[in-house]
Amino acid sequence: MEESPGEGSVDKSRVLNVTPLRTLTPVFSSPPNFNSFPQGSPPFVCVPPAGPFPPGFSPFFPFSGIQNQSVPSGDHTPISSAVPINSFRSPEPRSAREANGNAGSSRRAYKARGKKEKIVSPDVDLDVMVENILQSYNLVEFEEARRYDGDKDSVGHVLLVFNLLRRQIAQLEESKEATLSKRPDLKAGNVLMTKGVRTNVKKRVGTVPGVEIGDIFFFRMELCTIGLHAPIMAGIDYMSVKISLDEEPIAVSIVSSGGYKDDVEDDDGLIYSGQGKEMDQKLERGNLALEKSLHRGNDIRVIRGIKDVGNPTGKVYVYDGLYRIQESWVEKGKSGSNVFRYKLGRLPGQPDAYKLWKKIQQWKDGSIPRTGIILPDLTSGAETLPVSLVNDVDHEKGPAYFNYSPTLKYSKPVPRDPFVGCACNGACLPGNENCDCVQKNGGYLPHIVNGVIVSQKSVIYECGPPCRCPPTCRNRVSQGGLRVRLEVFKTKDRGWGLRSWDPIRAGAFICVYAGEAVDDSKAQELAGENEDNHIFDGTRIYQPVEVLPGDLNNAPNLQYPLIINARNAGNVARFINHSCSPNLFWQPVLRGNSKEFDLHIAFYAIRHVPPMTELTYSYGMVPPEKADHGKKKCLCGSPKCRGFFY
């Protein structure tokens, strides 16, 4: 018998490309007394690479190169037990992990699998949950016309349902297994597209109905569901157009997110690298479409991908409007390969989008001053982040004097049963059956891992002073202070308002409503004294903006009629104006407290809010017997404005 070559002499280039296990066809056992193999062929066996091997089998290269290994023969040699195929875990494809959204390191992802927490595995049918959500929003039968050609309402409904479904899938996954995200955005998008809940399916050149310049998105799947950019991975979207008897591709949109080292971006233009990565690029597919668009001169939608300050591994996608390709060329890229380069210029007369983002970054860096600033920090350090006071409309020097206070104060004890907190020593974890706060919230934490609320509820229970968990516990979202950089600014016709320098994602916490809790008689007295009364009234009638699946009656319904007076003391919430189409909703939050009733009002985003967009909520409606008192003219400017508010 010849000696096997040494381990160092193995030619690794001859190693076979083994087919992944998940692509193998399963082999099922044959019926009794039936042989599925041809006569003379040995039955299927499974042996380790180094043997031992039964008669008729021999090791193959490179496993035959193991030193000093003889191959025993004989029918009596026992065969090692094979590991079942279904016990293997296929590695998650790299492209799926990095597809946009919350891509994290693979090292962390695999490390997390080994950590097991004592959790509950709720038995929830995803299909039933989806159907309930669609029924709640009357989207079970999404009309064909709205699928092909959308509008503002269609786009808004699709995105609202997408984000609600994504958050609920994330909540379910977190409660079942203590691992990193399994891309609930992809699951939610696939479910909605399978159900036909999407809009602007028909590809088009130019603007997309219902999408405005400056709109923001946190997931590539969102771009797909509303028809802004169809591919969830590729940066170039294109379509075929008929030229005489032939068809040729033209580009309709690109996503420029800094994925290529050679990309160059400016306020009103960019130099975009073609498709091809680390090899010589070819004039095909997206590259060919861009070249054809250069000669045809058609408009191309540009979506800019910008680093998400709230999530270092994610991006915010900003629709920057229409561009046209001005020239193209081929050059050696930084990798040494030939790269197609396309210079695009932004069409004039469009609202600022990416340019505004660059300006805000300069404000933060201090490289340019914010025009019209009165105070750099209205809170005098009382908040975790400064809140600027700005007036670039007229010469008013600020709102009426008040004491800035970030907390809610009860002037007298409220006789209600106290809520005793949990005994979690580290932090409250999703699905922990021993956490009283989790159980109080129906078996789930009300927020997912990034502090985003899952859905609007009648009340959510947060950890409080009696709880053993630290201040950083994820069930203390409303107690952590501001998370986005806010600005109190002078509006043109509605007094002072509130907006953010940072992008805000749907479900994100904004602030609490601080001030003094008062009774109804005191509130009526204050309302009669001044038109701008800075009062939050939880006794009014509010239309729910989100509902839990299967529970259409889950609108805010306070057990205690909370009214907050912020005229003399309050926080930024006192500047939030009314809108008939608001982008915020308020949520009752009951904090664990063994001594007293501890109810608060927190504000969350209904949908994604671009920077420098005014933050608003609905002030609600009064009962019919009070409808003749306190009615004010509404100037919100919404297409759905009812003309008045209280």
C-alpha positions in Angstrom: 0.0 0.0 0.0 1.4 3.4 -1.0 2.1 6.0 1.7 -0.3 8.8 1.9 1.2 12.3 1.1 2.1 14.4 4.1 -0.3 16.9 5.5 1.8 19.8 4.3 1.9 18.5 0.7 -1.9 18.6 0.2 -2.9 20.6 -2.9 -5.8 22.6 -1.5 -6.9 23.8 -5.0 -8.2 20.3 -5.6 -10.6 20.3 -2.7 -14.1 19.7 -4.0 -16.8 22.3 -3.9 -19.2 20.5 -1.6 -22.9 21.2 -2.1 -24.5 22.9 0.9 -26.5 20.5 3.1 -29.7 22.5 2.6 -29.6 21.8 -1.2 -29.5 18.0 -0.9 -32.5 16.0 -1.8 -33.8 14.1 1.3 -33.6 10.3 1.2 -36.6 8.5 2.7 -36.6 4.9 4.0 -37.9 2.3 1.5 -40.9 0.0 2.1 -40.2 -3.4 3.7 -38.5 -5.9 1.5 -37.9 -3.3 -1.2 -34.4 -2.4 -2.4 -34.1 1.0 -4.1 -30.5 0.4 -5.2 -29.5 -1.4 -8.4 -28.4 -5.0 -8.0 -24.8 -5.1 -7.0 -24.7 -1.6 -5.6 -24.0 -1.2 -1.9 -26.6 0.5 0.2 -26.3 4.2 1.4 -23.9 4.5 4.3 -22.4 7.5 6.2 -18.8 7.3 7.4 -16.5 9.9 8.8 -13.9 11.3 6.4 -11.0 9.3 8.0 -12.9 6.0 8.0 -13.3 3.2 8.8 -14.8 2.3 5.4 -16.9 -0.8 4.5 -16.1 -2.9 1.4 -16.4 -1.1 -1.9 -15.6 2.3 -0.4 -12.3 4.2 -0.1 -11.2 7.6 1.2 -11.1 10.5 -1.3 -8.7 13.4 -1.6 -7.7 15.3 0.5 -8.9 13.1 3.4 -6.8 10.3 2.2 -3.8 12.4 3.0 -4.0 11.8 6.8 -0.7 10.5 7.9 -0.2 6.9 9.1 -3.9 6.1 8.6 -4.6 2.6 7.4 -8.0 1.6 6.0 -9.4 -1.4 7.8 -11.8 -3.6 5.9 -14.3 -6.2 6.8 -18.0 -6.4 7.4 -17.5 -6.6 11.1 -16.3 -3.0 11.3 -18.9 -0.9 13.1 -20.1 2.2 11.2 -20.1 5.5 13.2 -23.5 7.0 13.8 -24.2 9.9 11.4 -25.4 13.3 12.7 -28.9 14.0 11.4 -29.1 16.7 8.7 -31.8 18.5 10.6 -29.5 19.0 13.6 -27.3 21.3 11.5 -27.9 25.1 11.5 -27.4 26.7 8.2 -25.4 29.9 8.5 -27.3 33.0 7.8 -26.4 34.4 4.4 -24.1 37.4 4.6 -26.3 39.3 2.2 -29.3 38.9 4.4 -27.5 40.2 7.5 -26.1 43.2 5.7 -29.2 44.1 3.6 -29.9 47.4 5.3 -31.8 48.0 8.4 -30.0 46.7 11.5 -27.0 44.8 10.3 -24.7 43.7 13.1 -21.5 41.8 13.3 -21.6 38.1 12.8 -19.4 37.5 15.8 -21.9 39.0 18.1 -24.8 37.1 16.4 -23.2 33.7 16.9 -22.0 34.5 20.4 -25.6 35.4 21.4 -26.9 32.0 20.4 -25.1 30.4 23.3 -26.8 32.5 25.9 -30.1 31.0 27.1 -32.5 32.9 29.3 -35.4 31.6 31.2 -38.1 32.8 28.8 -41.7 32.2 27.8 -42.5 30.9 24.3 -45.8 32.5 23.5 -47.9 30.4 21.2 -48.8 33.1 18.6 -50.0 32.4 15.0 -48.2 34.9 12.8 -50.8 34.6 10.0 -53.6 35.3 12.5 -51.8 38.3 13.8 -51.3 39.6 10.3 -54.9 39.2 9.4 -56.0 41.0 12.5 -53.7 43.9 11.7 -55.0 44.1 8.1 -58.6 44.0 9.3 -57.9 46.7 11.9 -56.7 49.0 9.1 -59.3 47.8 6.5 -56.5 46.6 4.3 -57.6 43.0 3.8 -58.8 43.9 0.3 -56.2 46.4 -0.8 -57.7 47.7 -4.0 -55.9 46.9 -7.3 -55.9 50.6 -8.3 -54.2 51.6 -5.0 -51.6 48.9 -5.6 -50.6 50.1 -9.0 -51.0 53.9 -8.5 -50.8 55.1 -4.9 -51.3 58.4 -3.2 -50.3 60.0 0.1 -52.9 57.9 2.1 -51.9 54.6 0.4 -48.2 55.2 1.1 -49.0 56.2 4.7 -51.1 53.2 5.4 -48.6 50.7 3.9 -45.8 52.2 5.9 -47.8 52.4 9.1 -48.9 48.7 8.8 -45.4 47.6 7.8 -43.8 49.2 10.9 -46.5 48.0 13.3 -46.1 44.4 11.9 -42.3 44.7 12.0 -42.3 45.8 15.6 -44.8 43.0 16.7 -42.7 40.3 14.9 -39.6 41.7 16.7 -41.4 41.6 20.0 -42.4 37.9 19.4 -38.9 36.9 18.4 -37.4 38.6 21.4 -39.8 36.9 23.8 -39.0 33.5 22.3 -35.2 33.6 22.1 -32.6 36.0 23.6 -30.7 36.6 20.3 -30.0 39.5 18.0 -32.6 40.5 15.5 -33.7 38.0 12.9 -34.6 40.7 10.4 -38.3 41.3 11.2 -38.2 44.0 8.5 -37.7 41.4 5.8 -40.4 39.2 7.3 -42.9 42.0 7.6 -42.2 43.2 4.0 -42.5 39.7 2.5 -45.8 39.1 4.4 -47.3 42.4 3.1 -46.2 41.9 -0.5 -47.6 38.3 -0.4 -50.9 39.7 0.8 -50.9 42.4 -1.8 -50.5 45.3 0.7 -48.2 47.5 -1.3 -48.5 50.5 -3.5 -47.0 52.0 -6.7 -46.2 48.5 -8.0 -45.9 49.8 -11.6 -42.4 51.0 -12.2 -42.2 54.6 -13.4 -39.8 57.3 -14.4 -39.8 60.4 -12.2 -41.8 61.1 -9.0 -43.7 58.4 -7.1 -47.3 59.3 -6.0 -47.5 59.8 -2.3 -43.8 60.2 -1.7 -42.3 63.6 -1.0 -38.8 64.9 -1.2 -37.2 64.7 2.3 -39.3 61.6 3.3 -37.2 59.2 5.4 -37.0 55.4 5.8 -35.1 53.1 8.1 -35.4 49.9 6.0 -34.8 49.2 2.3 -37.9 47.0 2.4 -40.0 50.2 3.0 -38.7 51.6 -0.3 -39.8 48.4 -2.0 -43.4 48.3 -0.5 -44.2 51.8 -1.7 -42.5 51.6 -5.1 -39.8 54.1 -4.5 -36.9 51.6 -5.2 -37.8 48.0 -5.8 -34.5 46.0 -5.1 -33.9 45.4 -1.4 -30.1 44.8 -2.1 -29.1 46.3 -5.4 -28.4 50.0 -5.6 -29.7 50.5 -9.1 -33.4 50.0 -10.1 -34.2 50.0 -13.8 -37.0 49.1 -16.2 -37.3 48.3 -19.9 -38.7 50.8 -22.4 -39.5 50.0 -26.0 -37.5 51.8 -28.7 -39.1 51.1 -32.1 -39.0 47.3 -32.2 -36.4 46.8 -29.5 -36.3 47.3 -25.8 -33.5 48.8 -23.7 -33.1 49.4 -20.0 -33.1 52.8 -18.3 -32.4 53.6 -14.7 -35.3 54.8 -12.6 -33.7 55.1 -9.1 -30.5 54.6 -7.2 -29.6 54.3 -3.6 -26.3 56.0 -2.7 -25.3 54.9 0.7 -21.5 55.0 0.7 -21.1 51.3 -0.1 -18.4 51.9 -2.6 -15.1 53.6 -1.7 -15.2 55.6 -4.9 -18.5 57.4 -4.4 -18.4 61.2 -4.0 -21.3 63.1 -2.7 -22.2 66.8 -2.7 -25.3 68.8 -1.8 -26.7 69.0 -5.3 -24.7 66.3 -7.1 -22.9 63.0 -6.7 -20.5 60.7 -8.5 -21.9 57.2 -8.4 -20.0 54.0 -8.9 -21.4 51.2 -11.0 -22.2 47.7 -10.0 -19.4 45.1 -9.8 -17.6 45.3 -6.4 -14.0 44.2 -6.4 -13.6 43.2 -10.0 -13.7 44.8 -13.4 -17.2 46.1 -14.0 -19.2 45.2 -17.1 -21.6 47.3 -19.1 -24.6 45.2 -18.2 -27.8 45.3 -16.0 -27.7 48.4 -13.8 -24.6 49.8 -15.4 -26.1 49.5 -18.9 -29.3 51.1 -17.6 -27.4 54.1 -16.3 -25.5 54.5 -19.6 -28.8 54.4 -21.5 -30.3 57.0 -19.2 -27.3 59.3 -19.9 -28.2 59.3 -23.6 -32.0 59.5 -23.0 -31.7 62.2 -20.3 -34.5 60.8 -18.2 -35.0 61.7 -14.5 -33.7 59.4 -11.9 -34.8 59.2 -8.2 -31.9 59.4 -5.8 -32.2 58.0 -2.2 -29.3 58.9 0.1 -28.2 56.5 2.8 -27.0 58.3 5.8 -25.5 56.8 9.0 -28.2 56.5 11.8 -26.9 58.3 14.9 -29.3 56.2 17.0 -28.1 52.9 15.6 -24.5 52.7 14.6 -25.0 49.6 12.4 -28.1 51.1 10.5 -28.8 53.8 8.0 -31.5 56.3 7.4 -32.6 56.5 3.8 -33.6 60.0 2.6 -35.4 60.7 -0.7 -33.4 63.5 -2.2 -35.5 64.1 -5.3 -34.8 63.8 -9.1 -31.4 63.9 -10.7 -30.1 63.4 -14.2 -26.8 61.8 -15.4 -24.5 64.4 -16.8 -21.5 62.3 -17.9 -19.9 58.8 -17.4 -16.4 57.3 -17.7 -14.3 54.3 -16.7 -11.4 54.6 -14.3 -9.3 52.5 -12.0 -11.0 52.3 -8.6 -9.2 52.2 -5.2 -9.3 48.4 -5.5 -7.4 48.5 -8.8 -10.3 47.3 -10.9 -12.1 49.2 -13.7 -15.1 51.0 -12.3 -17.9 52.8 -14.2 -18.5 56.3 -12.9 -21.6 58.4 -13.3 -21.9 62.1 -12.5 -25.4 63.1 -11.5 -26.8 66.6 -11.0 -29.9 67.5 -9.0 -32.7 69.2 -10.9 -33.2 72.8 -9.7 -36.3 74.1 -7.9 -36.7 71.1 -5.5 -37.0 71.4 -1.7 -33.8 70.8 0.3 -33.3 67.3 1.7 -29.8 66.0 1.8 -28.5 69.6 1.9 -30.6 70.2 5.1 -29.0 67.1 6.7 -25.6 68.5 6.0 -26.5 71.9 7.4 -27.9 70.3 10.7 -24.6 68.3 11.1 -22.7 71.6 10.8 -24.9 73.1 13.5 -24.1 70.2 15.8 -20.3 70.4 15.0 -20.4 74.1 15.6 -18.8 74.8 12.2 -21.7 77.2 11.3 -24.1 78.9 13.7 -27.8 78.2 13.8 -29.5 81.3 12.5 -32.1 83.0 14.7 -31.0 81.2 17.9 -32.1 82.9 21.2 -31.0 80.4 23.7 -28.6 77.4 23.1 -30.3 75.4 25.8 -33.8 76.3 27.0 -33.6 73.7 29.8 -30.5 75.1 31.5 -29.1 71.6 31.7 -32.2 69.9 33.1 -32.4 67.5 30.2 -30.0 64.9 28.9 -29.7 66.9 25.6 -29.8 70.7 25.0 -33.0 72.2 23.6 -32.5 75.3 21.4 -34.8 78.2 21.4 -35.0 79.7 17.9 -36.9 82.5 16.1 -36.1 83.1 12.5 -39.6 84.5 11.7 -39.9 87.8 13.6 -38.3 89.7 16.5 -40.1 88.1 19.5 -37.5 87.2 22.1 -39.2 84.1 23.5 -42.3 82.6 25.0 -43.8 83.8 28.3 -41.7 83.1 31.3 -42.1 79.6 32.9 -40.0 77.3 35.1 -38.5 74.4 33.2 -39.2 71.2 34.9 -38.8 67.7 33.4 -41.1 65.9 35.9 -44.8 65.6 36.7 -45.9 66.6 40.2 -49.0 65.6 42.0 -50.3 68.3 44.3 -52.1 65.8 46.5 -52.0 62.0 46.9 -54.2 60.0 44.5 -56.1 57.2 46.3 -55.4 54.3 43.9 -53.9 50.9 44.4 -50.1 51.1 44.1 -48.2 49.0 41.5 -45.4 47.1 43.1 -42.4 46.5 40.9 -40.3 43.6 39.8 -37.3 41.7 41.4 -35.1 41.6 38.3 -31.5 42.1 39.5 -29.9 42.8 36.1 -32.6 44.1 33.7 -36.1 43.1 32.6 -35.8 40.6 29.7 -38.4 39.8 27.1 -40.5 36.8 28.0 -39.1 36.4 31.5 -41.9 34.6 33.3 -40.5 35.7 36.7 -40.7 39.4 35.9 -43.8 41.1 37.4 -43.5 44.0 35.0 -43.4 41.7 32.0 -46.5 39.9 33.3 -48.2 43.2 34.0 -47.8 44.1 30.3 -49.4 40.9 29.1 -46.3 38.7 28.9 -44.3 41.1 26.7 -42.2 44.2 27.3 -43.9 47.1 25.7 -40.8 48.3 23.9 -38.4 46.4 21.6 -34.7 46.4 21.9 -34.1 50.0 20.6 -36.6 51.6 22.9 -39.4 51.7 20.2 -42.9 51.1 21.5 -44.7 48.1 19.8 -48.2 49.6 19.7 -50.5 52.0 21.4 -52.1 50.5 24.6 -54.6 51.6 27.2 -51.7 51.8 29.6 -48.1 50.4 29.8 -46.4 49.5 33.0 -42.8 50.7 33.5 -40.4 49.8 36.3 -40.2 52.2 39.1 -38.5 52.9 42.5 -39.4 49.5 44.1 -37.9 47.6 41.1 -34.4 46.1 41.5 -33.4 46.7 37.8 -31.0 49.5 37.0 -31.9 52.9 35.5 -30.7 51.6 32.1 -33.4 48.9 32.1 -35.3 48.8 28.8 -38.6 49.0 30.7 -37.8 52.5 31.8 -37.9 54.3 28.5 -39.9 57.3 29.6 -37.5 57.9 32.5 -34.3 58.2 30.5 -34.8 61.8 29.3 -34.7 63.1 25.8 -33.2 60.9 23.1 -33.3 63.3 20.1 -32.1 66.9 19.8 -35.1 69.1 20.0 -35.7 72.7 19.1 -38.4 75.1 20.3 -39.1 77.4 17.4 -41.4 80.3 16.4 -44.0 79.2 13.8 -45.5 81.6 11.2 -49.0 81.6 12.6 -49.3 79.2 15.6 -47.1 80.6 18.2 -44.2 78.4 19.4 -43.7 74.9 18.3 -41.4 71.9 18.7 -39.3 70.0 16.1 -36.2 67.8 16.0 -32.8 68.1 14.5 -32.6 64.3 14.4 -34.6 61.8 12.3 -37.3 60.1 14.4 -38.4 56.5 13.6 -42.0 55.3 14.0 -42.6 54.3 17.6 -39.7 56.2 19.0 -40.1 57.9 22.4 -40.1 61.7 22.3 -40.7 63.1 25.8 -43.2 63.1 28.7 -45.7 65.8 29.5 -44.4 67.5 32.6 -46.1 70.0 34.8 -48.6 69.8 37.7 -51.5 67.3 37.9 -54.8 69.2 38.5 -58.5 68.4 38.7 -61.1 69.3 36.1 -62.4 72.4 37.9 -58.9 73.9 38.0 -58.4 73.1 34.3 -61.6 74.9 33.4 -60.5 77.9 35.4 -57.1 78.0 33.7 -58.7 77.6 30.3 -60.9 80.6 30.8 -57.9 82.9 31.8 -55.8 82.5 28.7 -56.2 81.1 25.2 -52.7 79.7 25.2 -53.3 77.6 28.4 -50.6 74.8 28.0 -52.9 72.1 29.4 -52.9 68.4 28.6 -56.4 67.0 29.1 -56.7 63.2 29.3 -60.4 63.4 29.8 -61.1 64.3 26.2 -62.1 61.9 23.4 -59.2 60.7 21.3 -59.1 58.7 18.1 -56.7 55.8 18.5 -53.9 55.9 15.9 -52.7 52.3 16.5 -54.5 49.3 18.0 -53.4 46.0 19.1 -54.3 43.2 16.7 -57.8 41.9 17.5 -58.5 44.6 20.1 -60.2 47.5 18.4 -61.1 49.1 21.8 -57.6 49.6 23.0 -57.6 53.4 22.7 -56.2 55.4 25.7 -58.6 55.1 28.6 -57.2 56.5 31.7 -58.3 54.9 35.0 -57.7 58.3 36.5 -58.7 61.5 34.6 -55.3 63.0 34.4 -55.1 66.7 33.5 -51.7 68.4 33.5 -51.1 72.2 33.9 -47.8 73.3 32.3 -48.5 77.1 32.3 -46.1 78.0 35.1 -43.8 74.9 35.1 -43.3 72.3 32.4 -41.0 70.9 29.8 -40.8 70.8 26.0 -44.1 69.0 25.7 -46.0 72.3 26.5 -44.9 73.6 23.0 -46.4 70.7 21.0 -49.1 72.1 18.8 -52.3 70.5 17.7 -52.8 68.9 14.3 -55.7 67.1 12.7 -53.1 64.8 11.0 -50.6 64.4 13.9 -47.3 62.6 13.8 -47.3 61.9 17.6 -49.6 60.0 19.9 -49.7 60.1 23.7 -49.5 57.0 25.8 -50.4 56.5 29.5 -47.4 55.1 31.5 -47.8 53.7 35.0 -44.6 53.4 36.9 -44.1 50.9 39.6 -44.4 52.6 43.0 -45.3 51.0 46.3 -46.2 54.2 48.0 -48.3 56.3 45.6 -50.1 56.4 42.2 -47.4 57.3 39.6 -49.1 57.9 36.2 -47.4 59.8 33.4 -48.1 60.8 29.8 -45.4 59.9 27.2 -45.3 60.9 23.5 -44.3 58.6 20.7 -44.0 58.9 16.9 -46.8 57.6 14.8 -44.6 57.4 11.7 -41.1 58.4 10.7 -40.5 62.1 11.1 -37.8 63.9 9.1 -35.6 66.5 10.7 -37.0 70.0 11.1 -40.6 68.7 10.8 -42.9 70.1 13.4 -44.0 67.6 16.1 -47.8 67.6 16.7 -50.5 65.6 18.4 -54.3 65.7 18.4 -55.7 67.7 21.3 -58.8 65.5 21.2 -62.5 66.3 21.2 -64.7 67.4 24.1 -68.0 65.8 25.1 -71.1 67.1 23.3 -72.2 69.1 26.4 -69.0 71.1 26.3 -68.8 71.5 22.5 -69.8 75.2 22.6 -67.0 76.3 24.9 -63.3 76.7 24.1 -63.5 76.1 20.4 -60.5 77.6 18.5 -59.7 78.0 14.8 -57.3 75.3 13.6 -54.4 76.4 11.4 -52.6 73.0 11.1 -52.8 73.1 7.3 -53.5 69.4 7.0 -55.7 68.2 4.0 -57.9 66.6 6.7 -58.2 69.7 8.9 -61.6 69.9 10.5 -61.2 73.7 10.9 -61.2 73.8 14.7 -59.8 72.3 17.9 -60.2 72.6 21.6 
